[in-house]
Amino acid sequence: LDWWQADRYCEQRFAQLLFEPQDTEQGSFSKLLQSHHIRGSVWLKERDSVLHKTKRRRGHTVPVLVFRDKTDTKYVKVLSDFPALPAVTACAHLQWDTRTQEIATIFSYAVPAFINEFQLRGFVDEEGFVRFALIVHGDHSPYLPVFRADGQWHHFCVTWQQENGTWAIYADGKRRASASGLCSVGPSAPQAIFGQGTFIIGQDQDSLGGTFKAKESFSGNITDLHIWQKVLSTEQIEKVRSCWVVEQDLVFEWSSNALEMESTVQAVTTQLLCPGPVEECRVLEVGSSGFSYASCLQTLPFICLYSKDAYWQLKRAQLDSSHSLASHVNTLAVRTVIPDSVFTSDVQDMNLSVALDALDILATVLREGEVPVLEPSDLLAVLQLLKQVSDMEIQEGDELEMLEQLGQYYMEVTELILEEQNSGTWSSISQVIRGPMAVVELCDRMVSLLVPLLTPERTKIMIQHGNIGLQRVTVKNMWFGYSSLQRCLSSSGTSAMSQDMAASEGGQKYLSTAVGTAVISSTLLSGFQEISTSVHYRLQHRVQGFCGSERQFLLFCLFLLHVSPDAGGMWSTAGCSVVMSLPDSTACFCNHTTNFAILLQVYEMQQRTTKEEFTLQTLTFIGCGVSFCALTVTFILFLVVRIPKSERTTVHKNLVFALAAGEALLMFSELAKTNQVLCFMVTAFLHLFFMSAFSWMLVEGLLLWSKVVAVNMSEDRRMKFYYVTGWGLPILIVGVTLATSFNKYVASNHCWLNVQTNVIWAFVGPVLFILAVNTFVLLRVVMVTVASARRRLKMLTPNSSLENQIGAQIWATAKPVLVLLPVLGLTWVCGVLVHLSIVWAYVFIVLNSLQ
């Protein structure tokens, strides 16, 4: 098949034309093809081309002039009065007769003053290339190769302008030759190509309108000749090549009524299949494992590529199918409308009558509920049929009433397969069809078929069924109601997002993404050709089900970038922006036309920005470093200086060691994030050492309480109890936590306990209990200290003033608080207040750095 047919063949079987193999795959891939006896060139799909929406080829019915042999009699005269041409462009489609290598004249324009006023000649060289030469006022350009003499249709354009005598020859959309100085302005040169001359196709004029020679005549087929009195741009030439007429400065438009044909020249009407966006397509040379290009209209072997998951999902769908829908539809149609397998069936080229009959029967079966829930194979078969219909070429003479009815059935079938009961089926074929957004692309193709319905009298078409509809005027519009897509999107997942939709900045945590509105499509038409323009649109939101006290939404104005119908498309924000957002709707601006929607990204509110987080991390690292150094010096002093052994020094040493170990791990925990096992171990030891530090703070409180209230326990028994509390309890807590929550123990983005689960309470719960106990101990100590200070003051200075008494009591209160707060760990109470304000976070870090 040619490249376009091959691409469609694969797409209609839910596959893709083979992509260009990677460098490491080329050798083995070439051997694989040779083992299957595939030789020569094989079609490829270029990887970067998937980012662009594929252009459709147009069927263009035109009269073709057939010059079977080189004779001195066959000619066609153009019946047009040509003005003077200071600049000129002539374009046509040409099929060269490869049987002869003699010079042939494609066209010649003569005026009384000069016979060879404007002429295009060519011949086939020894290497098999057609070479063209342009003649203006007798001045002859060199013969230069423009396309291969392969018997295929080729498009050419020649341009010339009097300024500097600049000329160019284009073939198949590419400039093949150009230069200046061809009959440029000078003493002996005309200012322009003279007007009121005779334009002959297929012969060289040796006299005005006659005296032809067989050896210089043209042999082959020619059609679609147009002439302009200006130099067309490359973009305009590409447009003409695709069978669109540039109206501005057109002096001759191709029409059989504007031609005077010699009786032996045959004229046939044929459909010229206009080329797509590129004239040459990528091929793999099997023998050499290299790559090259070939004409896209050449017929070559090709390979359809499936992903493994998609292939086996298709296989399972076929094996598990009861063929219920196929049997109902085929029985009602008394023919095969839905084949038994998407693999083995030949996808037929549909005409309007066949398509209308097929969709009518399918809509009837679906509408009457004969198949309540579509099986995966049923849904795939329906989508395959919709692809065939949307790829159909509308022929001249087709009844327009049938075309409009086809649009009605197409919309109805689309609505029916998006019913809520089929949402599970969409999910079950997610590897083959990436969600119901694929239907949007198919409907967009279908609406383009309705072009013939537009006339000067009828400037608007509107077709609607349920929540889905289309409207075509000079602007093509299409919409999918929120419910029609959302009920299936919820099970199959939102379409992929391109990388330009980055997550939000600091202060928010990403939770989910959902299409929050209807999906609409808008395309501007100019002469039935789609062009892009800027668009303003406003859509209502659907935010039910996402609301929460600590959640907010980021609104994205976006469009659907189609990779292929089966891929379902990719959402992108490129060129789109929010103009105004209200609680229930958002206005958007996009600098291009396509499928639009508004995406809601749900975020959990967080209190800090990225800059604040960085500042806090920096302060934490510095504070932990200072604290670690101080704790290390303290521990060394306890070991070196001969302090008498006591309960208090033992407890202090254990508390210092646990805190120092915990803070050392905390400083370097960020380095362990990249290694999953190391991060897990760091988290477990952080949990252990900080839990142990708090346990020894509890022991500090219990020891202090024993000094204030008499405790009937010996010192040896107390120390055993202290060690069990300081080390045994933390080991028990960490062990039980690991045993019960091993898989959800560590947070996703740093080496600490997972705050999104209940695991964090294995640390926070005991800490809150210890802080409560130590707070009670501190209050009791303060009460005892104040009472003792009051008695001492009365004994030592009974006549002191009231101010001195108040000052002494304030100091008696402040002194134990200042000394005992860090020892008992009560500065950690600030950690409970961190979520209220960033200020408490700074206070928390500073106090615990000085602990």
Sequence and secondary structure as in RCSB ss.txt:
>XXXX:A:sequence
LDWWQADRYCEQRFAQLLFEPQDTEQGSFSKLLQSHHIRGSVWLKERDSVLHKTKRRRGHTVPVLVFRDKTDTKY
VKVLSDFPALPAVTACAHLQWDTRTQEIATIFSYAVPAFINEFQLRGFVDEEGFVRFALIVHGDHSPYLPVFRAD
GQWHHFCVTWQQENGTWAIYADGKRRASASGLCSVGPSAPQAIFGQGTFIIGQDQDSLGGTFKAKESFSGNITDL
HIWQKVLSTEQIEKVRSCWVVEQDLVFEWSSNALEMESTVQAVTTQLLCPGPVEECRVLEVGSSGFSYASCLQTL
PFICLYSKDAYWQLKRAQLDSSHSLASHVNTLAVRTVIPDSVFTSDVQDMNLSVALDALDILATVLREGEVPVLE
PSDLLAVLQLLKQVSDMEIQEGDELEMLEQLGQYYMEVTELILEEQNSGTWSSISQVIRGPMAVVELCDRMVSLL
VPLLTPERTKIMIQHGNIGLQRVTVKNMWFGYSSLQRCLSSSGTSAMSQDMAASEGGQKYLSTAVGTAVISSTLL
SGFQEISTSVHYRLQHRVQGFCGSERQFLLFCLFLLHVSPDAGGMWSTAGCSVVMSLPDSTACFCNHTTNFAILL
QVYEMQQRTTKEEFTLQTLTFIGCGVSFCALTVTFILFLVVRIPKSERTTVHKNLVFALAAGEALLMFSELAKTN
QVLCFMVTAFLHLFFMSAFSWMLVEGLLLWSKVVAVNMSEDRRMKFYYVTGWGLPILIVGVTLATSFNKYVASNH
CWLNVQTNVIWAFVGPVLFILAVNTFVLLRVVMVTVASARRRLKMLTPNSSLENQIGAQIWATAKPVLVLLPVLG
LTWVCGVLVHLSIVWAYVFIVLNSLQ
>XXXX:A:secstr
  HHHHHHHHHTTT EE B   GGGHHHHHHHHHHTT  SEEE B GGGGGS      EEEEEEEEE S  SS  
EEE      BSEEEEEEEEEE TT  S EEEEEEEETTEEEEEEEEEEE TTSEEEEEEEETTEE   EEEEE S
SSEEEEEEEEETGGGEEEEEETTEEEEEES SS SSTTS SSB SS EEEESS  SBTTB   GGGS  EEEEEE
EEESS   HHHHHHHHTT    TTEEE   GGGEEE TTSEEEEEEEE   S SEEEEEETTTTEEEEEETTS  
   EE  HHHHHHHHHHHHT   HHHHHHHHHHTS SS S TTTS      HHHHHHHHHHHHHHHHTTSSSS  
HHHHHHHHHHHHHHHT    TT  HHHHHHHHHHHHHHHHHHTSGGGHHHHHHTTTTS STHHHHHHHHHHHHTT
GGG  SS   EEEEETTEEEEESSEEEEEE HHHHHHHHHHH   EE TTS    TTEEEEEEEE S EEEEEEE
ETTEEE   EEEEEE   TT   TTEEEEEEEEEEE S TTT  EEE TTEEEEEE SSEEEEEESS SEEEEEE
EEEEE S  HHHHHHHHHHHHHHHHHHHHHHHHHHHHHHHS     HHHHHHHHHHHHHHHHHHHHHTGGGGTT 
HHHHHHHHHHHHHHHHHHHHHHHHHHHHHHHHHS     HHHHHHHHHIIIIIHHHHHHHHHHHHSGGG B SSS
SSB TTSGGGHHHHHHHHHHHHHHHHHHHHHHHHHHHHHHHHHHHH TT  HHHHHHHHHHHHHHHHHHHHHHHT
GGGGGGGGGGG HHHHHHHHHHHH  
